């Protein structure tokens, strides 16, 4: 091995060893809880919302530099948006030495996320106009949620859903910084989501699984699988936000679902038993659910007022009661 290379490796190893020693000394001497108010203030300023850590703050070095906070809550307009039993930040140790703080991982355990679309047509996580400022550039290698509950409520229509026991993994989340940036059109990421159960007003589905890839304002959800009405359905969704009005393409098939279970969502007294196939191929556009339904069409053109669905043949054994 050339002498210069040996010297370079020796110096690099010494720097890494020194960094580890400094980190161990910091862990031994620093009271992490003393920095809790500073962390809360920095996070609140960055999000434009109130961030509170109700439990302990811990720092660990292995398997990497991690800051763990217990009982974390993010509030906006006086209501919780995110709460988590535990939140963990993974920080790049070498970047801390040479470039400053770089977060490489955010993980939330036993999280509860509540999203609302209010009567004024705004989401509950939107920041007030007076605190909107230049957004930092977004570059997060990994975000994960485990044992999470996801809630959505539309205060205008009264619709919504609750998904329980969800696990989410997001990779390579990137977005532009700056002022007055159309963030969604430049966002990119890949993600996998799985939920044990999802409940809406009249329908409960199970084993929801989907993968998402987003780039250049187009988000592809494929495959999307879910168990409902006794059948296992699969399909894909494409959401295109590149134009002035969002455009959606939905393809879904639910073979061998139980007719009587479907009819229970309409009336407790079913009149038909058996199994059937169902498939749908929709194109729709709009910024709200009612607008999307008005423009839904099974032929790819937003001209029909109702979604186009195709019922296939009854399965053998189907009978009327």
N, C-alpha and C positions, 0 to 999 in steps of 0.2 A: 504493500500500500504506500503511495507517495507520502512523503513527510508532510507536505502542506495539507493534504487531506486528513492525515492523522491529527494534526494540530487543530484543524477546523472542527473535527468531530469532538476532540477533547474540550475545546472552548464551548461548543454547543451543549455538550453534556454537563459541563460546569454551570452554564447559565440555567439549564433546566433544573439541576440539583439545587442551585441557589434559590430559584423561584419556589421550589417545593419547600425548602427550609423556611423561607419567609412566610409562605402560606400557612405552614404548621404553627409557626410562632404567632401569627395573627389569630389563628383559631384558638390558641391556648390563652391569649391575653385579652382578646376583644370580647366584650359582652354584646352579642348580636342584637339583643332586645333594645339596647341603647340607641340603635340606628333605626328602630321601627318608625318613629315620627318622620324621619327624613325620607325613608322609603315610601311611606304613605303619601307624603307631600309631593314627591317626584312622580309617583304613579298617578296621583290625582291630577296633576298639571298636564301630564302627557295625554291622559284620556279625556280630560275636561269633565270628569265625574268624580264623585267622592269614593275614595278607596280606603277601606278600614281593615286592619289586621287585628282580630280579637284575641288570638292566641299567641303562642311563642313564635319567635323568629330564630331559625337555626342555620348555621353555616357548616358545610361538610366539604371535604377535599376529595374523597374517593367515592365513585369512580371518576369524578371530575369535580370542579368547583360548583357547588350547588347551594342555593339559598332556598330554604323551605319555610313557608309561612302557614300557620294554622288558623282556621276560621277566618277566611278572607271574604269580604263583601265589597261589591261594586254597586253604587247607588247613583241614580239620576232622577231628578224631579221628585225626590222624596221616597222612591221605591227601589227595592233590590232588583237589579238586572242579573247579576251573577253572584252566587254564593258557592263556596267550596270548603269542604272540611280541611283540605290541604292543597296548597299551591306550591309548585316547585319550579325554580328558575335554574337552568343549567347555563353556566357562563364559560366562555372560551378562555382558558387559563393563559395561553400564549398571547391571544389578542389583548388580554388585560395588561400584559407586560409591554407590548409594542404599540397597540393601536387604540387602547381604551376598552370600554365595556362592550362586549358583543354577546348578546343572548343567543344561545344555540338551541334551547329547548324550553318550552312552557308546558307544564303538565298539571292538570287539575284532577283531583280525586274526590268522588262523591259530590259532584257539582250540580247545581240547579240553575238553569238559564231560562229566564222569562223574557220573551219578546212580545211587545204589544204594538198594534197599529191603532192609534187613538182616533177620537172623533174628529180631530183637526187634520187627519191625514199625515201624521208624523209618527215615526217609530220612537219607542221610549228610550232608545240608546242614542238618538240624535243629540248633538251638542247644541246648546243655545248659541244664537248668532254672535253674542258678545264675547264668547270664549273660543270661537273658531279661529284658528291660526294656521300657520304653515305646518303641514303634515310632515313628519320625518319619513325618510325612505324605509320601506318595510322589507326585511330580509330575515326570515325565520326558518331555519332548517326543519324544525319539527314542533308541532303543537298536538297535544293529546288530551283527551277526556276519558275518564273511566268511571263506571257506575254512575252515569250522569242522568239527569232528568231534564228534558227539553220541553218547554211550554210555549205555545203561540196563541195569541188571542187577537182577533180583529174586532175592535170595539164598534166599528161602523156596521158590519154585517152580523155580528154575534157569533161568527164561526171561530173555530180554533181546534187545537189538538194538544195532547200530552203524550210524550214518548218517554218510556221508562227503561231503565237498565241499558243505557246507551254507551257505546264505546266509539270514540272518534279519533282517527289519526290523520293529521294533515302534514304534508311534506312540501318543502321548498315554496313556502308562502312568500311571494314577492309583490310589492306594489310601489308606485312612485311616490315621492315626496313633493312638497311644494304647496302653493296656495291656489285655490279654485281648481283643483285637479278632479277630473271625472274618474274617481278611484276605481270603480267597477270595470271600466273599459280597459284598464291596464293591469288588473289583478291576475296573477297566475298562481296555480297550486295544483296538487293532486291530493285526494283524500279518500278514506274508506270509513263508512259509517255502518254501524250495526245496532239495532234496538230490539229488545225482546218483545216489547208491546207498544202499540200506538193506538190511542183512543181518541176518537172524535165524538160528535154528538150522538150518532146512531150506529157507528161502525167501529169495531175493534179489529185491528190486524196484528199479526204476529210475525216474528222473525224477519223484520225489515233489514235488508242488506243492500248497500249500493256503493259504487265507486264513482268518483267525480274527477274530471280533469278540466281545468279552466285556463284559457289563454286567449288573448286578443278579444276579450268581451264575449267569448263563446264558451259555454259550460256544458260539457257532455256528461250525463249520468248514465253509465252503462257498465255492467248490467244493474238493473233494479229488480230485486226479488222480494216477495212478500207472501205470507200465507193469509188468506181471507176466504170466508164462506166455505171452508173445508177444502180449498184448492190451493195450489202453489202457482202464483202468477209471476211472470217475468216480462221485462220490457226495457225501454230506454227513453230518456228525455233529453232534448237539447234546448237550452235557453240561450238566446242570442240577444245581447244587449248593445250591439254595435250601432243600431239605428236609433231614431228618436223615440220609438215605441218598442218595448221588448217583444220578441217573437219566440214562440214555443212550438216544438214538435214533440208529440207524445205517441209512442207506440207501446201497446200493452196487450198481453194475452193471458187469460185465466181459464185454463182447461179444467174440465171435470169439477167445477164448483157445484156445491149443493144448493139447489134452487130454494129449498125450504129455509135455509139459513139466510139467504139473501132477502126473502120475503119477510122475515121477521124484523128486518130493519124498517119495513114499511108498515107492517101490521102484525100484531102478535098471533093472529089467526091465519096461518098459511093455508093455501088451497092446492098447492102442487108439491110433489116430492120427486126426487130424482137428481140427475146430474146433467149439466150442460157445459158447452164451451162458450167463451165470450172473448172477443177481440175488439180493439179500438185503435184507430189511427187518426190522430187529430193534429190540426194546425190551429193555433190561436195566438192572439196578440192583445196587449193591454198592460196597464200598470196596476190594475186591481182585479179581484176575482170576478166581479160581475161583468166587467168589460171583457175579460178573457172568455167567459161563457157566452156572451153575446156574439163574439167573433169566431167561436169554435166551429170548425168544419172538418169533415172526414175526407175531403178531397184535396186538402191543401190550400183552399182559398177561404178567406174570412168573410163568407157571405151568408152562411146559415146561422140561425139564432140559437140552435141547440146542438150539443155535441153529437156527432154521427157515430153510432155504435152498430155492430153487426152481430146478431145472434145466430149461432150455428145450430146444427142438428141436435135434438135431445139425445142423450145417451140411452142405450138400451136399459129398460127397467123403469124409466120415468113414467109416472102415473098421476092421474088426477084423483083427488079425494072427494 
